[in-house]
């Protein structure tokens, strides 16, 4: 019973800590999630591609989308939105 309570307390504290993210951190997380979803769609299309050239191209696009999302999210986390227009805000 003590183990169940300890696990429940840990899960609850993790959930609360996730809710206390700053708006900037939440926006960065959303950027990463959207980029990952787009990359997964490209990889799914690559799996269904007719030729190896098309498959390779789609896989490369997926990698580029992930990298762009990571870069934008990092920029969101580390730069002040009011003074740095490079982060797209």
HELIX and SHEET records of a PDB file:
HELIX    1   1 UNK A    2  UNK A   19  1                                  18    
HELIX    2   2 UNK A   23  UNK A   47  1                                  25    
HELIX    3   3 UNK A   52  UNK A   78  1                                  27    
HELIX    4   4 UNK A   85  UNK A   87  5                                   3    
END                                                                             
